[in-house]
Amino acid sequence: MRLGFAGTPAFAVPALDALVRSAHTLQAVLTQPDRPAGRGRTLHASPVKQRALELGIAVHQPASLKTPAALELLRELRLDALVVAAYGLILPPAVIAAPRLGCFNIHASLLPRWRGAAPIQRALLAGDAITGVSIMRMEAGLDTGPILRTRSIEILPLDTAGSLRDRLAIIGAELMCLALDDVAAGSAIEVPQPHSGVTYAEKISKGEALIDWHEDAGLVLRRIRAFNPSPIAETRLEGAQLRVWQAELAPGDPAAIPGAAPGTVLGATAEGIDVACGRGVLRIVRLQLAGRKPVTAHEFIQARPLAGLRFASA
């Protein structure tokens, strides 16, 4: 088949590579326009654009797919199918209808759970035990189309959004190639999504990353895992921003912890920085002061004693 690929972040790169290796022909790549990033706010190409250029594939970067020019581009490509993976732009009905056989999406959840923009982070925040990938035929609704393939995986105790994303990206690339082969052979089985069990994964806001030490330690830990590598959970220490990259639950019975105010540093050793929560104790293992590099808790306390200090809640 003649394929197009629409994707932007690192999650989409394994799928791009898999399509290049497949029996199908990749005609072009669509990705979002270059964005300013870093302290200098210089323009940076998306991971998908960088990889596509390395592979010698034509790249198109429309700011929107709702324009006549974008629709004409899709029609000129004469695609049999368009593969979409974390593209980040809405596909209007006319664009979805442009490829001869339709558009197919790699979605990082077991639909209909976690439809929407941030399925990986929402699964971690909710404390889900399993997640997975769904290959879906795209339609006008938000992630409502029929499913061609799925695969589930266990969410591991140390998983972050980054590590889970990388595992799901590889699975999604494999599943999409299998689904495309089914479509090409006319043997694809498309199963409508059930009406029950629908949840929505709203886009992550920066404010959600602010730690509230009044919460249960387990919930604070889930936030830290869900917001790594972006936007990174954070707190305040004497007015300064402090990012928390890695943490764990401190050993011991939460009910036996003395009633210290939430956010109070109960202890700081080479193993980590123990912080009182609304219930239980969180042990910070890796953290970062604003303008500095991330360091281990041991390195941090060697430069800055924390005994008796209190982190500010959101």
N, C-alpha and C positions, 0 to 999 in steps of 0.2 A: 504494500500500500504506500501511497504518497502521504507522508505525515508532516504535520507541523507540531512544534512544541512551545508551550507557553509556561514560563516559570521564572522565578527571580532569586530566592535565597539558596543557601547551601543545601537545604533539604531537597531541592529539585535537581541538583547536579547528578546524583547517581542514576536518576531516571533518564537524563539526557545522554549519559554515557551508555546506558543499556539500549536505548533506541538506536544509537549509532552502530552498536554491535549487532543489532537485530537483522532479520531478513528484510525489513522494510526500509524505505528511503526517506531520510529526513530532509525536507526541502528548506525549512527555515526555522528560526527560533524567534519567539517574541519574548521580550523581557521589559521590565519597567525602565524608565529613563534613568540615567546616571543621577545619583543623589549626593549632596554635600555631606561630608563626614570628617571626623577628626577635629583636632583643635584648629587647624587651618581652614576647615569647612571647604576643602577642595572636592571636586567632583570625583566620585568613585563608581566604577562599573559594578553591576551586580555579579555575584558568583556565577550565575548562569551565563551572563554575557562573556565573562572572562574565559569560561570553559569553551563556549561556542566558538569564540575567536581562535582559541588554541586548536580547535578541531577543524577550522576553516569553514564553518557554517555561516550562512548569511543571517545577520541579526537585525531585527526591527524593534524599535522602541517607541511605539505610540504612547502618548500621554493618556489617551482614552481609547476605548474600543467603540464608543458611542458616536463616532463621526463617520460621515460617508467615506472618507479616505481610508479609515481602518477597515471598513467592510469591503471596499474595493480591493484592498491588499489581500484579504483572505480569499476573495473570489479569484484574483489573479493567480494565486498559488495553486489553485485547483486541487485542494487537499481531499484525500479520502477520509482522513480523521485528524482531529487536533487533540493532542495530549496536553492536559493542564496539571501542573503541580505547584501549588503555592504561588500562583502568578501575582495575586494581589490587586488585580483589576476585575471589575464586573464584566461578564460577557453578556451583552444584550441578546435577546432572542434571535435577531437576524444573524449575529455572528455564530451563535450555537448551531444555526441551521445551515451555515455556509459549507462546511465539509460534507462530502457526499454521504458518509456513514455516521456523522455526528462528532461530538466532543466527549472526551472521557477524562475523568479527574481522579488523581491519586489523593485520597483523603485520609489523614492520620488519625482515624478513630474507627470504631465498629459501629457504623451508622445503623440506626438513627441517633445513637448517643453521640453527643458533642458535634452537632452540625455547627458550622460557623468558622470564625477566623482563628481561634486559638485552642484547638482540641487537645494538643499535648499538654499545655499548661493547665487547662481546666481539669484534665484527668488526674494530674498530680495534685492539684489543689483539693480535689474532691476525695482523695485517698483511694482512688480506684485500684483494684488488684490486678486487673488486666486491661489491655487496650489492643490496638491492632491497626490494620490498614484495610480500607475499602476502595475498590475500583468501581466507579460509579459513572453511568451515563449522565451527562449534564442536561438539565432542563432549566426552565425559567425560575423555579423555586430555589431557595437556599439549601443546597445539598440534599435535595429531596428525590433525586433520580434513582432509577432501579440499579441494583448492585450486580456486577458481573463476577467479582472475586473478592474474597476476604481472607485474612489470616490474623489470628490473635496471638499476642505474646504477653508474658507476665511482666508487670512493672516491678523491677528489682528494688530492694531497700535503699540502694545507693544511687538510683537513677536520678538524674537531673533532666530538665527539659532538653538540654543539649545532648546528653547521652542517649535519651529515649528517641529524640529526633533522628540521630544518626542511625540507630537500629531500624527505625521505621522507614527511613528513606531507602535503605537497601532492600527491604522487603517490598516496599511499594514499587520500586523499579522492576523487580522480578515479576511481581503480580501483573503489572501493566503489560509487560511483554507477553505473558501468557494470555491475558485478556485480548490483546490485539491479534494474536494468532487465532484465537477463537472467532473474533469478528471477521477476520480475513477469510476464514474457512466457512463462515456461515453457521458455526456451531455454538455461538455464544448463548448462554442462558442468562437472561436478565430477570432478577427477582425483585419485585416491588418492595420498598421498605415498609415495615410494619408501622401502624399508626400509634402503637404504644411504645413507651421507652424513649420518647424524643426529648433530648436536652440540647441547649444552645451554648456554644462556646464563644462568648462575647470577646471582642478584642481586649487585650490586656492594657490597662491604663497605668501610667507611671505612679499614680497615687496608691495603687494596690501593693506596690513594692515596699511601702513604709511599714516597718514591723510594729505591731501593737503587742507589747509585752504583757498586756492583760489577758491575751489569748492563751489557750492551752499550748504547752510546749510542742505537742505533736503537730498542731496546726501551724505554728510558727515555722517548724521544720519543713512542712510541706510547702509553705510559701518560699522558703529559701531554695528548695529544690526546683520549684516550678519557675522561678524567676532567674535561674542560672542557665544560659549565659546572658539573658537580657530580660528585664531591665536591671536586674540584680537587687535583691532585698537590701534594705538599708535602715539604719537607725541614726541616732545623734549622740555624740559624746562631747559634752561640754560645748555644745553648739556646732560642732564640726560634723560633716557627713561621714558616716562609717558604713561601708558596704560589707555585707556578710556573704561570702562565696560558698562556704561549706560549714555544716554543723551536724550535730547528732544529739540524741537524747542522752542526758547525763544518767549514769547508772544510779539505781536506788529507787525506793518506793516514793512516788510523788506525794502521797499523803503524809509522809514522814518529814517532808521538807519544812524547815522553820518558816514562819509567815513573813518573809521579807517582802518589801514592796516590789512589784513587777518592774523588771529592768535592772535590779540591783545585782552587781557582780558579787557572787558568793565565793568565788575562788578563781585563781588564775595560775595554771601550772603548765608544764610542757605538754600535757595532754589536751589542754584547751581552756577556754574562758567560760566558766559556769555562770549562767544568768538566770535569775528567778523569773518565772512566768506566772500567769494567772493560776495555772496548775502545772506543777512539774518544773523541771530545770532543763534549759537548753545549753549545750556545750558548743561554743563557737570554735571551729577548727582552723578556718582560713578567713581572713578579713582584709580590708583595704581602706586606708584613710584617703580622703579626697586629694587628688594630685600625686598620690604615691602608687607603687605597685602592690598587688596582693601579696600578703605574707602569711606564714603560719602563725597561729596564736603564740607559740613559743617565741618566735622572732619579735612579735608585736610587744609582748609584755617585757621583753628585755630592754626595749627602748622606751616603754611607757608603762609604769606601774598602774594597775587598775583597782587595787584593793579598796573597797568601800565606795567606789564610784557607781553611778547609776546611768544606764542608757535611757534616752528619752523615747517614749512611745509616740506612735503616730497621732 
